[in-house]
């Protein structure tokens, strides 16, 4: 049996969360989940518990997932080479078929199944459904043709509004479609940012394998708990923010500039990162503000 001090502590934690729950009730929170944060089944379970709890306390979460490690594994098995430019995967004709198969067929349905087993009502989607994520072929980056990589031109939000405002949790794979019906690979961070902007979400959360933005990547003591959009631009220009972090911070900036109240970059490799960030006074990652 738990002693009274432990019970009192749990009660205090719930009371600390109360004003945050009240503030977020009825609001939309877009969560991007991917990368190495998805590789540990136990941690994935805890993150999906967080998402389920949000729905049960009146928040409307929308989950956007990536799947880079699983895509890499499948491409390696098929002996298809892959490369990246500024954190974006160069995607040829053979690769887009694998990317779509892994994202929409394997990862998306696995997440939906796990959420439903936790008592949620999750619905798996990708950009082809109802032409939800409309895109065009992305422009070359640093002179490199990215192939079947899309640039979002429009988010058809009605389906997402209907599902999230009801009892469902939309789970979205980052595949877009052009006007000819061609599928395109789109970075999940960018998709999450565009969806959050279009829906005017209260929060946009990126779960990754780092604890946030640091001025020195090797020193956890240099974690920046709060940062402005202006300062992010300075860190990108100086090379402190680079590689795969660039799409994440670009998603944060796009969200903030188009009406998202707060954006967050969190370590998805620790238990219950979402609850620790948005339902506690101190938080655990980097929060971006205008």
Secondary structure, 3 states (H helix, E strand, C coil): CCCHHHHHHHHHHHHHHHHHHHHHCCCEEEEEECHHHHCCHHHHHHHHHHHHHHHHCCCEEEEEECCHHHHHHHHHHCCCCCCEECCEECECHHHHHHHHHHHHHHHHHHHHHHHHHCCCCEEEEECCHHHCEEEEECCCECCECCECEEEEEEECCHHHHHHHHCCCEEEEECEEECCCCCEEECCHHHHHHHHHHHHCCCEEEEEECCCCCECCCCCHHHECCEEEHHHHHHHHHCCCCCCCHHHHHHHHHHHHHCCCCEEEEEECCCCCHHHHHHCCCCCCCEEEEC
